[in-house]
Amino acid sequence: MPHPINLQVCSVCGSKVERRFCHRNRAGAYICHPCQARQQGKGLLSVAVIRIRMTIPEIGRKTAILLAIGLAVVFTVAMVFLLAAD
């Protein structure tokens, strides 16, 4: 859980986000990255990817990458065994 001092309130959606996940515009208002992407007309996929990035902590990224690689290896080995069984 981030320290409360590092949290900012998004002026668009009202959610509390870490300072590194928000942008301060010229008017001095803080806007979270997903709201900023929506305002810039980016697609739903871009907004979803930004939301996922915000939810995965920095330490967890390496774990998530290793997990994805491990699952790919397991899937490949399983497919090889299934093809060899035929």
PDB file of N, CA, C and O in Angstrom:
ATOM      1  N   MET A   1       0.851  -1.185   0.000  1.00  0.00           N
ATOM      2  CA  MET A   1       0.000   0.000   0.000  1.00  0.00           C
ATOM      3  C   MET A   1       0.887   1.235   0.000  1.00  0.00           C
ATOM      4  O   MET A   1       1.755   1.370   0.862  1.00  0.00           O
ATOM      5  N   PRO A   2       0.682   2.143  -0.959  1.00  0.00           N
ATOM      6  CA  PRO A   2       1.509   3.337  -1.016  1.00  0.00           C
ATOM      7  C   PRO A   2       1.231   4.265   0.155  1.00  0.00           C
ATOM      8  O   PRO A   2       0.154   4.246   0.750  1.00  0.00           O
ATOM      9  N   HIS A   3       2.215   5.061   0.461  1.00  0.00           N
ATOM     10  CA  HIS A   3       2.069   6.023   1.547  1.00  0.00           C
ATOM     11  C   HIS A   3       1.006   7.050   1.163  1.00  0.00           C
ATOM     12  O   HIS A   3       0.971   7.477   0.009  1.00  0.00           O
ATOM     13  N   PRO A   4       0.135   7.462   2.094  1.00  0.00           N
ATOM     14  CA  PRO A   4      -0.960   8.383   1.758  1.00  0.00           C
ATOM     15  C   PRO A   4      -0.496   9.709   1.165  1.00  0.00           C
ATOM     16  O   PRO A   4      -1.248  10.353   0.432  1.00  0.00           O
ATOM     17  N   ILE A   5       0.720  10.123   1.467  1.00  0.00           N
ATOM     18  CA  ILE A   5       1.208  11.396   0.933  1.00  0.00           C
ATOM     19  C   ILE A   5       1.406  11.294  -0.581  1.00  0.00           C
ATOM     20  O   ILE A   5       1.276  12.293  -1.289  1.00  0.00           O
ATOM     21  N   ASN A   6       1.715  10.107  -1.079  1.00  0.00           N
ATOM     22  CA  ASN A   6       1.964   9.912  -2.506  1.00  0.00           C
ATOM     23  C   ASN A   6       0.683   9.760  -3.318  1.00  0.00           C
ATOM     24  O   ASN A   6       0.754   9.638  -4.541  1.00  0.00           O
ATOM     25  N   LEU A   7      -0.488   9.765  -2.677  1.00  0.00           N
ATOM     26  CA  LEU A   7      -1.743   9.588  -3.402  1.00  0.00           C
ATOM     27  C   LEU A   7      -2.297  10.934  -3.853  1.00  0.00           C
ATOM     28  O   LEU A   7      -2.261  11.917  -3.112  1.00  0.00           O
ATOM     29  N   GLN A   8      -2.806  10.960  -5.076  1.00  0.00           N
ATOM     30  CA  GLN A   8      -3.466  12.138  -5.624  1.00  0.00           C
ATOM     31  C   GLN A   8      -4.867  11.739  -6.064  1.00  0.00           C
ATOM     32  O   GLN A   8      -5.107  10.585  -6.418  1.00  0.00           O
ATOM     33  N   VAL A   9      -5.783  12.686  -6.041  1.00  0.00           N
ATOM     34  CA  VAL A   9      -7.160  12.425  -6.464  1.00  0.00           C
ATOM     35  C   VAL A   9      -7.314  12.888  -7.906  1.00  0.00           C
ATOM     36  O   VAL A   9      -7.022  14.037  -8.238  1.00  0.00           O
ATOM     37  N   CYS A  10      -7.774  11.978  -8.755  1.00  0.00           N
ATOM     38  CA  CYS A  10      -8.004  12.304 -10.165  1.00  0.00           C
ATOM     39  C   CYS A  10      -9.172  13.280 -10.262  1.00  0.00           C
ATOM     40  O   CYS A  10     -10.224  13.061  -9.660  1.00  0.00           O
ATOM     41  N   SER A  11      -8.985  14.350 -11.016  1.00  0.00           N
ATOM     42  CA  SER A  11     -10.043  15.359 -11.128  1.00  0.00           C
ATOM     43  C   SER A  11     -11.165  14.911 -12.059  1.00  0.00           C
ATOM     44  O   SER A  11     -12.228  15.531 -12.070  1.00  0.00           O
ATOM     45  N   VAL A  12     -10.959  13.858 -12.837  1.00  0.00           N
ATOM     46  CA  VAL A  12     -11.983  13.384 -13.766  1.00  0.00           C
ATOM     47  C   VAL A  12     -12.854  12.308 -13.124  1.00  0.00           C
ATOM     48  O   VAL A  12     -14.076  12.443 -13.058  1.00  0.00           O
ATOM     49  N   CYS A  13     -12.202  11.223 -12.643  1.00  0.00           N
ATOM     50  CA  CYS A  13     -12.979  10.099 -12.109  1.00  0.00           C
ATOM     51  C   CYS A  13     -13.045  10.096 -10.583  1.00  0.00           C
ATOM     52  O   CYS A  13     -13.881   9.397 -10.010  1.00  0.00           O
ATOM     53  N   GLY A  14     -12.190  10.854  -9.920  1.00  0.00           N
ATOM     54  CA  GLY A  14     -12.239  10.955  -8.463  1.00  0.00           C
ATOM     55  C   GLY A  14     -11.532   9.835  -7.720  1.00  0.00           C
ATOM     56  O   GLY A  14     -11.606   9.775  -6.493  1.00  0.00           O
ATOM     57  N   SER A  15     -10.844   8.940  -8.434  1.00  0.00           N
ATOM     58  CA  SER A  15     -10.155   7.845  -7.756  1.00  0.00           C
ATOM     59  C   SER A  15      -8.813   8.332  -7.225  1.00  0.00           C
ATOM     60  O   SER A  15      -8.222   9.277  -7.747  1.00  0.00           O
ATOM     61  N   LYS A  16      -8.346   7.659  -6.167  1.00  0.00           N
ATOM     62  CA  LYS A  16      -7.051   8.001  -5.588  1.00  0.00           C
ATOM     63  C   LYS A  16      -5.993   7.129  -6.246  1.00  0.00           C
ATOM     64  O   LYS A  16      -6.086   5.902  -6.220  1.00  0.00           O
ATOM     65  N   VAL A  17      -4.985   7.767  -6.835  1.00  0.00           N
ATOM     66  CA  VAL A  17      -3.914   7.049  -7.510  1.00  0.00           C
ATOM     67  C   VAL A  17      -2.567   7.567  -7.029  1.00  0.00           C
ATOM     68  O   VAL A  17      -2.457   8.682  -6.519  1.00  0.00           O
ATOM     69  N   GLU A  18      -1.545   6.736  -7.200  1.00  0.00           N
ATOM     70  CA  GLU A  18      -0.202   7.171  -6.852  1.00  0.00           C
ATOM     71  C   GLU A  18       0.209   8.310  -7.775  1.00  0.00           C
ATOM     72  O   GLU A  18      -0.275   8.409  -8.902  1.00  0.00           O
ATOM     73  N   ARG A  19       1.095   9.161  -7.297  1.00  0.00           N
ATOM     74  CA  ARG A  19       1.521  10.326  -8.064  1.00  0.00           C
ATOM     75  C   ARG A  19       2.175   9.916  -9.385  1.00  0.00           C
ATOM     76  O   ARG A  19       2.039  10.620 -10.385  1.00  0.00           O
ATOM     77  N   ARG A  20       2.882   8.783  -9.398  1.00  0.00           N
ATOM     78  CA  ARG A  20       3.554   8.370 -10.624  1.00  0.00           C
ATOM     79  C   ARG A  20       2.580   7.903 -11.690  1.00  0.00           C
ATOM     80  O   ARG A  20       2.967   7.782 -12.852  1.00  0.00           O
ATOM     81  N   PHE A  21       1.321   7.636 -11.335  1.00  0.00           N
ATOM     82  CA  PHE A  21       0.314   7.203 -12.295  1.00  0.00           C
ATOM     83  C   PHE A  21      -0.668   8.313 -12.653  1.00  0.00           C
ATOM     84  O   PHE A  21      -1.757   8.039 -13.158  1.00  0.00           O
ATOM     85  N   CYS A  22      -0.293   9.558 -12.395  1.00  0.00           N
ATOM     86  CA  CYS A  22      -1.181  10.659 -12.772  1.00  0.00           C
ATOM     87  C   CYS A  22      -0.369  11.777 -13.408  1.00  0.00           C
ATOM     88  O   CYS A  22       0.850  11.849 -13.251  1.00  0.00           O
ATOM     89  N   HIS A  23      -1.059  12.635 -14.120  1.00  0.00           N
ATOM     90  CA  HIS A  23      -0.451  13.732 -14.864  1.00  0.00           C
ATOM     91  C   HIS A  23      -1.022  15.046 -14.340  1.00  0.00           C
ATOM     92  O   HIS A  23      -2.225  15.150 -14.103  1.00  0.00           O
ATOM     93  N   ARG A  24      -0.176  16.030 -14.161  1.00  0.00           N
ATOM     94  CA  ARG A  24      -0.645  17.347 -13.719  1.00  0.00           C
ATOM     95  C   ARG A  24      -0.752  18.234 -14.956  1.00  0.00           C
ATOM     96  O   ARG A  24       0.241  18.495 -15.636  1.00  0.00           O
ATOM     97  N   ASN A  25      -1.962  18.690 -15.236  1.00  0.00           N
ATOM     98  CA  ASN A  25      -2.157  19.499 -16.431  1.00  0.00           C
ATOM     99  C   ASN A  25      -1.826  20.970 -16.154  1.00  0.00           C
ATOM    100  O   ASN A  25      -1.409  21.319 -15.049  1.00  0.00           O
ATOM    101  N   ARG A  26      -2.011  21.819 -17.151  1.00  0.00           N
ATOM    102  CA  ARG A  26      -1.658  23.237 -17.016  1.00  0.00           C
ATOM    103  C   ARG A  26      -2.468  23.946 -15.938  1.00  0.00           C
ATOM    104  O   ARG A  26      -1.997  24.902 -15.322  1.00  0.00           O
ATOM    105  N   ALA A  27      -3.679  23.472 -15.718  1.00  0.00           N
ATOM    106  CA  ALA A  27      -4.543  24.097 -14.710  1.00  0.00           C
ATOM    107  C   ALA A  27      -4.192  23.654 -13.294  1.00  0.00           C
ATOM    108  O   ALA A  27      -4.740  24.177 -12.324  1.00  0.00           O
ATOM    109  N   GLY A  28      -3.277  22.690 -13.174  1.00  0.00           N
ATOM    110  CA  GLY A  28      -2.876  22.199 -11.863  1.00  0.00           C
ATOM    111  C   GLY A  28      -3.700  21.030 -11.368  1.00  0.00           C
ATOM    112  O   GLY A  28      -3.520  20.581 -10.236  1.00  0.00           O
ATOM    113  N   ALA A  29      -4.596  20.533 -12.195  1.00  0.00           N
ATOM    114  CA  ALA A  29      -5.418  19.385 -11.802  1.00  0.00           C
ATOM    115  C   ALA A  29      -4.674  18.099 -12.131  1.00  0.00           C
ATOM    116  O   ALA A  29      -3.968  18.011 -13.136  1.00  0.00           O
ATOM    117  N   TYR A  30      -4.844  17.106 -11.270  1.00  0.00           N
ATOM    118  CA  TYR A  30      -4.225  15.805 -11.496  1.00  0.00           C
ATOM    119  C   TYR A  30      -5.212  14.895 -12.226  1.00  0.00           C
ATOM    120  O   TYR A  30      -6.375  14.788 -11.836  1.00  0.00           O
ATOM    121  N   ILE A  31      -4.734  14.237 -13.295  1.00  0.00           N
ATOM    122  CA  ILE A  31      -5.556  13.336 -14.090  1.00  0.00           C
ATOM    123  C   ILE A  31      -4.832  11.998 -14.162  1.00  0.00           C
ATOM    124  O   ILE A  31      -3.660  11.944 -14.535  1.00  0.00           O
ATOM    125  N   CYS A  32      -5.534  10.904 -13.803  1.00  0.00           N
ATOM    126  CA  CYS A  32      -4.896   9.579 -13.853  1.00  0.00           C
ATOM    127  C   CYS A  32      -4.671   9.192 -15.313  1.00  0.00           C
ATOM    128  O   CYS A  32      -5.354   9.689 -16.208  1.00  0.00           O
ATOM    129  N   HIS A  33      -3.712   8.305 -15.542  1.00  0.00           N
ATOM    130  CA  HIS A  33      -3.342   7.932 -16.910  1.00  0.00           C
ATOM    131  C   HIS A  33      -4.492   7.348 -17.727  1.00  0.00           C
ATOM    132  O   HIS A  33      -4.606   7.687 -18.904  1.00  0.00           O
ATOM    133  N   PRO A  34      -5.362   6.479 -17.164  1.00  0.00           N
ATOM    134  CA  PRO A  34      -6.488   5.993 -17.983  1.00  0.00           C
ATOM    135  C   PRO A  34      -7.438   7.120 -18.423  1.00  0.00           C
ATOM    136  O   PRO A  34      -7.904   7.126 -19.562  1.00  0.00           O
ATOM    137  N   CYS A  35      -7.721   8.064 -17.531  1.00  0.00           N
ATOM    138  CA  CYS A  35      -8.596   9.187 -17.902  1.00  0.00           C
ATOM    139  C   CYS A  35      -7.919  10.066 -18.950  1.00  0.00           C
ATOM    140  O   CYS A  35      -8.573  10.565 -19.866  1.00  0.00           O
ATOM    141  N   GLN A  36      -6.618  10.251 -18.814  1.00  0.00           N
ATOM    142  CA  GLN A  36      -5.874  11.040 -19.792  1.00  0.00           C
ATOM    143  C   GLN A  36      -5.904  10.356 -21.162  1.00  0.00           C
ATOM    144  O   GLN A  36      -6.048  11.022 -22.187  1.00  0.00           O
ATOM    145  N   ALA A  37      -5.767   9.023 -21.177  1.00  0.00           N
ATOM    146  CA  ALA A  37      -5.815   8.288 -22.439  1.00  0.00           C
ATOM    147  C   ALA A  37      -7.198   8.403 -23.072  1.00  0.00           C
ATOM    148  O   ALA A  37      -7.319   8.552 -24.288  1.00  0.00           O
ATOM    149  N   ARG A  38      -8.246   8.333 -22.238  1.00  0.00           N
ATOM    150  CA  ARG A  38      -9.608   8.470 -22.754  1.00  0.00           C
ATOM    151  C   ARG A  38      -9.822   9.852 -23.355  1.00  0.00           C
ATOM    152  O   ARG A  38     -10.462   9.984 -24.397  1.00  0.00           O
ATOM    153  N   GLN A  39      -9.286  10.889 -22.700  1.00  0.00           N
ATOM    154  CA  GLN A  39      -9.451  12.254 -23.202  1.00  0.00           C
ATOM    155  C   GLN A  39      -8.686  12.465 -24.505  1.00  0.00           C
ATOM    156  O   GLN A  39      -9.087  13.279 -25.337  1.00  0.00           O
ATOM    157  N   GLN A  40      -7.588  11.734 -24.685  1.00  0.00           N
ATOM    158  CA  GLN A  40      -6.803  11.873 -25.908  1.00  0.00           C
ATOM    159  C   GLN A  40      -7.353  11.022 -27.049  1.00  0.00           C
ATOM    160  O   GLN A  40      -6.810  11.036 -28.154  1.00  0.00           O
ATOM    161  N   GLY A  41      -8.426  10.281 -26.785  1.00  0.00           N
ATOM    162  CA  GLY A  41      -9.081   9.514 -27.832  1.00  0.00           C
ATOM    163  C   GLY A  41      -8.427   8.182 -28.139  1.00  0.00           C
ATOM    164  O   GLY A  41      -8.625   7.632 -29.223  1.00  0.00           O
ATOM    165  N   LYS A  42      -7.648   7.654 -27.202  1.00  0.00           N
ATOM    166  CA  LYS A  42      -7.041   6.343 -27.417  1.00  0.00           C
ATOM    167  C   LYS A  42      -8.113   5.281 -27.217  1.00  0.00           C
ATOM    168  O   LYS A  42      -9.139   5.545 -26.590  1.00  0.00           O
ATOM    169  N   GLY A  43      -7.887   4.099 -27.737  1.00  0.00           N
ATOM    170  CA  GLY A  43      -8.876   3.032 -27.698  1.00  0.00           C
ATOM    171  C   GLY A  43      -9.023   2.379 -26.334  1.00  0.00           C
ATOM    172  O   GLY A  43      -8.263   2.651 -25.405  1.00  0.00           O
ATOM    173  N   LEU A  44     -10.029   1.505 -26.241  1.00  0.00           N
ATOM    174  CA  LEU A  44     -10.297   0.803 -24.984  1.00  0.00           C
ATOM    175  C   LEU A  44      -9.144  -0.108 -24.592  1.00  0.00           C
ATOM    176  O   LEU A  44      -8.877  -0.285 -23.403  1.00  0.00           O
ATOM    177  N   LEU A  45      -8.457  -0.688 -25.573  1.00  0.00           N
ATOM    178  CA  LEU A  45      -7.345  -1.577 -25.271  1.00  0.00           C
ATOM    179  C   LEU A  45      -6.215  -0.811 -24.591  1.00  0.00           C
ATOM    180  O   LEU A  45      -5.611  -1.315 -23.644  1.00  0.00           O
ATOM    181  N   SER A  46      -5.926   0.385 -25.058  1.00  0.00           N
ATOM    182  CA  SER A  46      -4.877   1.199 -24.440  1.00  0.00           C
ATOM    183  C   SER A  46      -5.227   1.536 -23.001  1.00  0.00           C
ATOM    184  O   SER A  46      -4.372   1.477 -22.118  1.00  0.00           O
ATOM    185  N   VAL A  47      -6.481   1.888 -22.767  1.00  0.00           N
ATOM    186  CA  VAL A  47      -6.923   2.212 -21.411  1.00  0.00           C
ATOM    187  C   VAL A  47      -6.831   0.977 -20.514  1.00  0.00           C
ATOM    188  O   VAL A  47      -6.431   1.081 -19.355  1.00  0.00           O
ATOM    189  N   ALA A  48      -7.200  -0.193 -21.047  1.00  0.00           N
ATOM    190  CA  ALA A  48      -7.129  -1.432 -20.261  1.00  0.00           C
ATOM    191  C   ALA A  48      -5.688  -1.779 -19.918  1.00  0.00           C
ATOM    192  O   ALA A  48      -5.403  -2.195 -18.795  1.00  0.00           O
ATOM    193  N   VAL A  49      -4.780  -1.615 -20.869  1.00  0.00           N
ATOM    194  CA  VAL A  49      -3.369  -1.903 -20.614  1.00  0.00           C
ATOM    195  C   VAL A  49      -2.821  -0.968 -19.547  1.00  0.00           C
ATOM    196  O   VAL A  49      -2.058  -1.399 -18.684  1.00  0.00           O
ATOM    197  N   ILE A  50      -3.196   0.298 -19.593  1.00  0.00           N
ATOM    198  CA  ILE A  50      -2.737   1.254 -18.585  1.00  0.00           C
ATOM    199  C   ILE A  50      -3.277   0.867 -17.217  1.00  0.00           C
ATOM    200  O   ILE A  50      -2.546   0.926 -16.228  1.00  0.00           O
ATOM    201  N   ARG A  51      -4.545   0.471 -17.140  1.00  0.00           N
ATOM    202  CA  ARG A  51      -5.118   0.052 -15.851  1.00  0.00           C
ATOM    203  C   ARG A  51      -4.392  -1.170 -15.296  1.00  0.00           C
ATOM    204  O   ARG A  51      -4.146  -1.251 -14.093  1.00  0.00           O
ATOM    205  N   ILE A  52      -4.048  -2.120 -16.164  1.00  0.00           N
ATOM    206  CA  ILE A  52      -3.321  -3.312 -15.713  1.00  0.00           C
ATOM    207  C   ILE A  52      -1.948  -2.920 -15.198  1.00  0.00           C
ATOM    208  O   ILE A  52      -1.506  -3.431 -14.169  1.00  0.00           O
ATOM    209  N   ARG A  53      -1.264  -2.017 -15.899  1.00  0.00           N
ATOM    210  CA  ARG A  53       0.049  -1.565 -15.442  1.00  0.00           C
ATOM    211  C   ARG A  53      -0.033  -0.895 -14.079  1.00  0.00           C
ATOM    212  O   ARG A  53       0.875  -1.033 -13.259  1.00  0.00           O
ATOM    213  N   MET A  54      -1.105  -0.180 -13.842  1.00  0.00           N
ATOM    214  CA  MET A  54      -1.256   0.506 -12.554  1.00  0.00           C
ATOM    215  C   MET A  54      -1.494  -0.481 -11.418  1.00  0.00           C
ATOM    216  O   MET A  54      -1.129  -0.199 -10.277  1.00  0.00           O
ATOM    217  N   THR A  55      -2.094  -1.627 -11.705  1.00  0.00           N
ATOM    218  CA  THR A  55      -2.425  -2.565 -10.635  1.00  0.00           C
ATOM    219  C   THR A  55      -1.273  -3.503 -10.291  1.00  0.00           C
ATOM    220  O   THR A  55      -1.221  -4.040  -9.184  1.00  0.00           O
ATOM    221  N   ILE A  56      -0.350  -3.704 -11.231  1.00  0.00           N
ATOM    222  CA  ILE A  56       0.780  -4.594 -10.955  1.00  0.00           C
ATOM    223  C   ILE A  56       1.894  -3.773 -10.304  1.00  0.00           C
ATOM    224  O   ILE A  56       2.422  -2.848 -10.922  1.00  0.00           O
ATOM    225  N   PRO A  57       2.251  -4.100  -9.075  1.00  0.00           N
ATOM    226  CA  PRO A  57       3.334  -3.351  -8.433  1.00  0.00           C
ATOM    227  C   PRO A  57       4.670  -3.616  -9.116  1.00  0.00           C
ATOM    228  O   PRO A  57       4.816  -4.591  -9.853  1.00  0.00           O
ATOM    229  N   GLU A  58       5.640  -2.745  -8.868  1.00  0.00           N
ATOM    230  CA  GLU A  58       6.949  -2.864  -9.499  1.00  0.00           C
ATOM    231  C   GLU A  58       7.611  -4.203  -9.199  1.00  0.00           C
ATOM    232  O   GLU A  58       8.189  -4.816 -10.097  1.00  0.00           O
ATOM    233  N   ILE A  59       7.539  -4.660  -7.978  1.00  0.00           N
ATOM    234  CA  ILE A  59       8.178  -5.913  -7.602  1.00  0.00           C
ATOM    235  C   ILE A  59       7.472  -7.084  -8.292  1.00  0.00           C
ATOM    236  O   ILE A  59       8.114  -8.066  -8.667  1.00  0.00           O
ATOM    237  N   GLY A  60       6.173  -6.979  -8.455  1.00  0.00           N
ATOM    238  CA  GLY A  60       5.398  -8.053  -9.049  1.00  0.00           C
ATOM    239  C   GLY A  60       5.582  -8.198 -10.545  1.00  0.00           C
ATOM    240  O   GLY A  60       5.225  -9.237 -11.099  1.00  0.00           O
ATOM    241  N   ARG A  61       6.125  -7.197 -11.220  1.00  0.00           N
ATOM    242  CA  ARG A  61       6.302  -7.279 -12.669  1.00  0.00           C
ATOM    243  C   ARG A  61       7.266  -8.386 -13.047  1.00  0.00           C
ATOM    244  O   ARG A  61       7.005  -9.155 -13.971  1.00  0.00           O
ATOM    245  N   LYS A  62       8.393  -8.470 -12.326  1.00  0.00           N
ATOM    246  CA  LYS A  62       9.362  -9.525 -12.630  1.00  0.00           C
ATOM    247  C   LYS A  62       8.733 -10.891 -12.386  1.00  0.00           C
ATOM    248  O   LYS A  62       8.946 -11.825 -13.159  1.00  0.00           O
ATOM    249  N   THR A  63       7.967 -11.005 -11.321  1.00  0.00           N
ATOM    250  CA  THR A  63       7.293 -12.264 -11.023  1.00  0.00           C
ATOM    251  C   THR A  63       6.286 -12.602 -12.119  1.00  0.00           C
ATOM    252  O   THR A  63       6.190 -13.756 -12.539  1.00  0.00           O
ATOM    253  N   ALA A  64       5.535 -11.604 -12.583  1.00  0.00           N
ATOM    254  CA  ALA A  64       4.543 -11.832 -13.632  1.00  0.00           C
ATOM    255  C   ALA A  64       5.210 -12.249 -14.941  1.00  0.00           C
ATOM    256  O   ALA A  64       4.694 -13.111 -15.652  1.00  0.00           O
ATOM    257  N   ILE A  65       6.341 -11.649 -15.259  1.00  0.00           N
ATOM    258  CA  ILE A  65       7.058 -12.010 -16.484  1.00  0.00           C
ATOM    259  C   ILE A  65       7.577 -13.439 -16.390  1.00  0.00           C
ATOM    260  O   ILE A  65       7.446 -14.216 -17.335  1.00  0.00           O
ATOM    261  N   LEU A  66       8.170 -13.785 -15.237  1.00  0.00           N
ATOM    262  CA  LEU A  66       8.661 -15.148 -15.055  1.00  0.00           C
ATOM    263  C   LEU A  66       7.522 -16.163 -15.100  1.00  0.00           C
ATOM    264  O   LEU A  66       7.682 -17.255 -15.646  1.00  0.00           O
ATOM    265  N   LEU A  67       6.382 -15.808 -14.532  1.00  0.00           N
ATOM    266  CA  LEU A  67       5.220 -16.690 -14.571  1.00  0.00           C
ATOM    267  C   LEU A  67       4.734 -16.898 -16.007  1.00  0.00           C
ATOM    268  O   LEU A  67       4.398 -18.017 -16.394  1.00  0.00           O
ATOM    269  N   ALA A  68       4.697 -15.828 -16.787  1.00  0.00           N
ATOM    270  CA  ALA A  68       4.261 -15.931 -18.180  1.00  0.00           C
ATOM    271  C   ALA A  68       5.211 -16.817 -18.988  1.00  0.00           C
ATOM    272  O   ALA A  68       4.770 -17.632 -19.797  1.00  0.00           O
ATOM    273  N   ILE A  69       6.517 -16.652 -18.764  1.00  0.00           N
ATOM    274  CA  ILE A  69       7.499 -17.482 -19.464  1.00  0.00           C
ATOM    275  C   ILE A  69       7.345 -18.943 -19.047  1.00  0.00           C
ATOM    276  O   ILE A  69       7.393 -19.842 -19.886  1.00  0.00           O
ATOM    277  N   GLY A  70       7.160 -19.174 -17.748  1.00  0.00           N
ATOM    278  CA  GLY A  70       6.981 -20.531 -17.244  1.00  0.00           C
ATOM    279  C   GLY A  70       5.748 -21.194 -17.821  1.00  0.00           C
ATOM    280  O   GLY A  70       5.790 -22.367 -18.192  1.00  0.00           O
ATOM    281  N   LEU A  71       4.643 -20.454 -17.901  1.00  0.00           N
ATOM    282  CA  LEU A  71       3.419 -21.012 -18.483  1.00  0.00           C
ATOM    283  C   LEU A  71       3.602 -21.325 -19.964  1.00  0.00           C
ATOM    284  O   LEU A  71       3.075 -22.323 -20.456  1.00  0.00           O
ATOM    285  N   ALA A  72       4.339 -20.486 -20.670  1.00  0.00           N
ATOM    286  CA  ALA A  72       4.593 -20.738 -22.087  1.00  0.00           C
ATOM    287  C   ALA A  72       5.411 -22.012 -22.259  1.00  0.00           C
ATOM    288  O   ALA A  72       5.144 -22.809 -23.159  1.00  0.00           O
ATOM    289  N   VAL A  73       6.401 -22.204 -21.403  1.00  0.00           N
ATOM    290  CA  VAL A  73       7.230 -23.411 -21.482  1.00  0.00           C
ATOM    291  C   VAL A  73       6.395 -24.657 -21.182  1.00  0.00           C
ATOM    292  O   VAL A  73       6.485 -25.658 -21.891  1.00  0.00           O
ATOM    293  N   VAL A  74       5.587 -24.587 -20.131  1.00  0.00           N
ATOM    294  CA  VAL A  74       4.738 -25.729 -19.774  1.00  0.00           C
ATOM    295  C   VAL A  74       3.763 -26.041 -20.907  1.00  0.00           C
ATOM    296  O   VAL A  74       3.559 -27.208 -21.242  1.00  0.00           O
ATOM    297  N   PHE A  75       3.167 -25.025 -21.491  1.00  0.00           N
ATOM    298  CA  PHE A  75       2.232 -25.221 -22.596  1.00  0.00           C
ATOM    299  C   PHE A  75       2.931 -25.860 -23.790  1.00  0.00           C
ATOM    300  O   PHE A  75       2.383 -26.763 -24.421  1.00  0.00           O
ATOM    301  N   THR A  76       4.141 -25.395 -24.102  1.00  0.00           N
ATOM    302  CA  THR A  76       4.891 -25.953 -25.234  1.00  0.00           C
ATOM    303  C   THR A  76       5.230 -27.415 -24.999  1.00  0.00           C
ATOM    304  O   THR A  76       5.074 -28.245 -25.894  1.00  0.00           O
ATOM    305  N   VAL A  77       5.694 -27.731 -23.797  1.00  0.00           N
ATOM    306  CA  VAL A  77       6.041 -29.118 -23.480  1.00  0.00           C
ATOM    307  C   VAL A  77       4.798 -30.002 -23.558  1.00  0.00           C
ATOM    308  O   VAL A  77       4.866 -31.116 -24.076  1.00  0.00           O
ATOM    309  N   ALA A  78       3.668 -29.519 -23.051  1.00  0.00           N
ATOM    310  CA  ALA A  78       2.425 -30.298 -23.108  1.00  0.00           C
ATOM    311  C   ALA A  78       2.001 -30.538 -24.550  1.00  0.00           C
ATOM    312  O   ALA A  78       1.545 -31.630 -24.888  1.00  0.00           O
ATOM    313  N   MET A  79       2.146 -29.530 -25.399  1.00  0.00           N
ATOM    314  CA  MET A  79       1.771 -29.694 -26.815  1.00  0.00           C
ATOM    315  C   MET A  79       2.686 -30.691 -27.508  1.00  0.00           C
ATOM    316  O   MET A  79       2.233 -31.463 -28.352  1.00  0.00           O
ATOM    317  N   VAL A  80       3.976 -30.682 -27.160  1.00  0.00           N
ATOM    318  CA  VAL A  80       4.908 -31.639 -27.757  1.00  0.00           C
ATOM    319  C   VAL A  80       4.522 -33.063 -27.353  1.00  0.00           C
ATOM    320  O   VAL A  80       4.521 -33.963 -28.193  1.00  0.00           O
ATOM    321  N   PHE A  81       4.196 -33.274 -26.084  1.00  0.00           N
ATOM    322  CA  PHE A  81       3.791 -34.603 -25.639  1.00  0.00           C
ATOM    323  C   PHE A  81       2.474 -35.046 -26.277  1.00  0.00           C
ATOM    324  O   PHE A  81       2.307 -36.222 -26.603  1.00  0.00           O
ATOM    325  N   LEU A  82       1.545 -34.117 -26.453  1.00  0.00           N
ATOM    326  CA  LEU A  82       0.273 -34.475 -27.089  1.00  0.00           C
ATOM    327  C   LEU A  82       0.476 -34.840 -28.561  1.00  0.00           C
ATOM    328  O   LEU A  82      -0.144 -35.781 -29.056  1.00  0.00           O
ATOM    329  N   LEU A  83       1.330 -34.110 -29.252  1.00  0.00           N
ATOM    330  CA  LEU A  83       1.596 -34.399 -30.660  1.00  0.00           C
ATOM    331  C   LEU A  83       2.381 -35.687 -30.817  1.00  0.00           C
ATOM    332  O   LEU A  83       2.190 -36.418 -31.789  1.00  0.00           O
ATOM    333  N   ALA A  84       3.274 -35.975 -29.856  1.00  0.00           N
ATOM    334  CA  ALA A  84       4.071 -37.190 -29.931  1.00  0.00           C
ATOM    335  C   ALA A  84       3.202 -38.421 -29.633  1.00  0.00           C
ATOM    336  O   ALA A  84       3.516 -39.517 -30.097  1.00  0.00           O
ATOM    337  N   ALA A  85       2.130 -38.257 -28.876  1.00  0.00           N
ATOM    338  CA  ALA A  85       1.266 -39.377 -28.531  1.00  0.00           C
ATOM    339  C   ALA A  85       0.454 -39.860 -29.728  1.00  0.00           C
ATOM    340  O   ALA A  85       0.029 -41.015 -29.760  1.00  0.00           O
ATOM    341  N   ASP A  86       0.236 -38.995 -30.706  1.00  0.00           N
ATOM    342  CA  ASP A  86      -0.559 -39.376 -31.887  1.00  0.00           C
ATOM    343  C   ASP A  86       0.186 -40.216 -32.801  1.00  0.00           C
ATOM    344  O   ASP A  86      -0.340 -40.619 -33.838  1.00  0.00           O
TER     345      ASP A  86
END
